[in-house]
Amino acid sequence: MIEISILPDGSALKSFGGDTLNTAVYLSRLGMPVEYVTALGQDPYSDQMLEAWKAEGVGTELVSRLANRVPGLYMINTDDAGERSFHYWRDQAPAREVFDGEEGSGLAERMARFDALYFSGITLSILSAEGREKLRRAAASVRKNGGHVIFDGNYRPRGWADANSALQVFEDFLPTISLALPTLDDEQSLRQNNDLAAEAVADLYLETGVDEVVVKQGPVGAFFASYDNRGLVPVPEQISPVDTTAAGDSFNAGYIQARLSGKDPVDAAAKGHRLAGAVIASRGAIIPLSSMPGRV
């Protein structure tokens, strides 16, 4: 989507973002080959998006272009503590139809042969019922074939009729997931239980057949769990955030890259924390290359 960030002086900064796109860019920066799957229009902003993604090394071969359509847009307002609020305009975004029709079926079939597949709760919220089912079947095939299916719940109430509707869709997908990366606040909202603890969230995911869960808890750290191992990896140093946009997306990238490279969950979470710490110290979802932490 087109990202408009409102700066402290009231001016605005245009860039491009979106939760899965942010993770894709950071994965590419960490040296992983990435293909991004979405649909765009045939307008100048869509052209600019593609060029920006290519410059980041993100593959665009699987990006569809739809005539007479324009990308979604969102605006970010950030308070003095770095916390952000979002306003979205994406009801007619072409990404909503990426798996619809015959072309969408072919795309889903190609994805079924991926080594790893990553999507989020926002992905599920924008797709049609037809699109969700095609994605679910692709994810099931990837996992059945020994690949990695990675899911960030990223529950946003505005994208759903109600929490129960979202939870039902999530539960339909969970048997296809090998690695889940939920956020505690989101899970409490999704499950309508503000007392839900990270350990309980992890158990809920493991009970559905997910192999590994990492529950993100902001400055508290990340709680990881599998069938035979669990623990909390605290944030190594507290940072006063400038903008928390993409904190979870970038943590996910650091964790995924480390785990797929053979690192254990503790080292992977530490890598995720380092990258997220650098991201929240800058404005916008995608920080300058010069701000990437050297130890990541």
N, C-alpha and C positions, 0 to 999 in steps of 0.2 A: 504494500500500500504506500501511498504518498504520506510522508510524515511531516507535520508542521509543528515545530516546537516553539512555544511562546517564551521569549527570553525575558529576563528581569526588567529590561527597559521598555517592554511592550512590543518590541520588534519580533519578527518571526524568522525561523531558520527552516528551510525546506530540505528534506532528505528522503530516504526510502527505508521502510522497515516492515515489521511484522514478526511475530514471535518465532515462527519456524525459519523465516529468512534470516533473522539475527543469528540464530544458532548455526545455520548453514554457512554464513560468512565467517563466523569465528572458527568453525571446524576447518574451513578452507585455509584460514590463516595459520591454523595449527598443523597444516600439512596433509589433511585428509582429502581425498578426491570426493567431490560432492556434486550431485545433480539435483537441481531444484525443480520441483514439479508444481506448476500453477498455470493460470490462464490470465492473459493481459489483453488490453485493447490494441488498436492499431494507431494510437495517438502519440504525440511527441513525448508525453510523460512515460508511457510504456517503453518507448525507444530508450529514453534516458535510464529507466530501471535496468533494462537488459544490458546496456553498456556498463552501468555501475557494477552489476553482478559479475559480468565477464572480467572487469578490471580486478575484482576480488578473487578470481579463479573459480567462481561458482559456475558449474555447467548449466547451460540454458537450452540444451537440445530438446528437453521435454516440456518446454514452455509453449502453450498454445496461444494463438493470437486470434481474437474474435473481433469482427468488424462492428463498427458503430457502438463500441463499448469503451469505457474508461475505467482505470483502476479505482479501488476504494481509497478513502482518505481518512486519516485520523489526526487529531490535534492533541498535543500534550501540554498541560499546565503543571508546573512544578512549584511546590511550596518552599518555604525557607529551610525545611529539614530535608529537602531532596525528594520528598514523596510526590508522586505524580497522579494526576487524574486524566482520563482519556475521554474524548468525544469522537464517535465514529460515524462515517458516512460510507457504508459498504453494502447496502441492501441490493444494489444492482451491480456489484463488482463481478467481473467475469470469472474470478476464481471460484465463485459459488457453483459454476457449471463445469468445472474442469473434468469431472468423470461422467458427465451426462452424454447420452447418445453413443453412436458407434465409435466415434473418435475417442471418447472417454473410456469405452470398454477396452480399446486397444492399448491405451495408456496404462490402465490398471493391469492388464496382462503383462506388459513389459515390467512394471513395478514388482509383480509377483516373482520375478527372477532376480531381484536385487539381493545383495549380500546383507544389507542393513536398510531398514526403513524407519524414518522418524516422522512423527506427526503429533498434534496436540489436541487438547480439548477445543481450542478455537477452530482448528481444522474441522473437527466434527460438527461444530455449531453452524458453520457456513454452508456445509454440503447438503444437498437434497437427500431424501431417503435412498434414492437410487445410487447416488454417489457414495454414500456411507457404506452401502452393502458391497459395492465394487471394491472400495478400499479395504473393508473388513476381509473379503475373500483374498485380496492380494496379501494382506498382512498374515493371514493364516497360512498361506502358501510359503511365504518367506520363513516363518518360524518352523513349519513342517520340514522344510529343506535344510534346516540347520542354521539359518540366518538370524540376525538380530532384529527384533521389532521393539522400538523404543518410543515411549509415550510420556509426554508431559501433560498432566491433567489440565492445567491452566484454565480453570473454570471461571468464566465471566458471565454473571447472571443476565446481562443484557442480551446475550446471544441465544438465550433459551426461553421457552414459555414459562418454565419454573424449574426449580432444583431437581424435582423428581424426574422430569423429562430428561434432563441432562444425565442424571445418575443411571437411568435405564440404558441410554445409549452407551455410556462409558462401560457399564457392566457387560454389554453385548460384545465389546471389543477386548475386554481384559483377558479372556482365554487366548488371545492371539499375541499377547505382550510378553516379551522376555525381560525387559528392563523398564521400570516405571520411575519417573522423576517428578512426583507431585510436590506441591507446596502446602504446608500445614494450614495456613489461613484459607486457601482455596478449598481444601478438603473439609474444613470445619463448616464453611459456607455451603458447600455442595451437599454435605450430609446433615446439615442443620443441627450441628452439635458443637457449640463453642468450647466444650470441655474435652474434645477429642485430642488425645496425645499423639505425638509422632509415632511412638511404638505401636499404638493401636491402628493407625493408618497403615503402617507397614504390614501388619498382620492381615488387615482386610485385603490388601493386594496379594499377599502371598497365598491366601486361602483360595484365590481364583486361579492359581497356577502360574502367576508371575514368578520368574526366577529370582529377581533382584529388585529391591526398592530403595530409593534414596529420597527421604522426605526433607525438603529444604525448609529451613526455619529462619531465614534472614540472618541477623547478627548472632543468633544462638548457635548456628552451624547447621550441619546436615547429618541426619540419622540414617545410616544404611542398614539394610537387613537382607539376609538370604535365609535359606533353610538351616544353615549351620554356622552363621556368622552374623554379628550385628554390633553396632556401636555408634557413638556420636563423634563426629569430626568437627571440632569447634573452628570458628573463623580465626585465623592466625593473628590478625590484628584488627581492631575496630577502626573503621574509617568513617569520617563524617561525610555522608553522601552529598554530592552536588545534584545528582539525578539518578534515581533508582531504575530508570527505564532499562530493560534488557538484563537486569541483574540475574534473574533465573535463567534466561536464555543463554547467557554467556557461561554461567556455572554449568549448565547442561553440556555445552560444547567442550569445556575442559574435562568434565567427568567422562563423557563418551569417548573422546579421543584417547584419554589415558587408559580406560578399560579395554577398548578395542586394540590398544597397543600392548596389552598384557600386564598393566599395572594393577595393584590390588585396590580395593575400595577406599582405603585410607589415603593412599597416595593420589588416587583419582579425585577424591573430594577436596584434598588440599590444592590440587591443580585448579579445580573449579572455583574454589574460594579466591585464589590469586587472580584469576582472570576476572571474576565478578567484581573484586575489589578495585581493579583498574577501571572497569566499565562505569561503576557508580561514582567514580571520581571525576568523570567528564560528562558533558551534556550530550544527549542523544543516544540512540540505541547502538549505533556503530561508532566506536571511538577511532580517532586517527591511528594509523599504524605506529606512529611514533610514541603513542601512549600504551601500546601493548607491553605487558610486563615481561622483562627479559627472561625470568626463570620459568615462564610458562612454556 
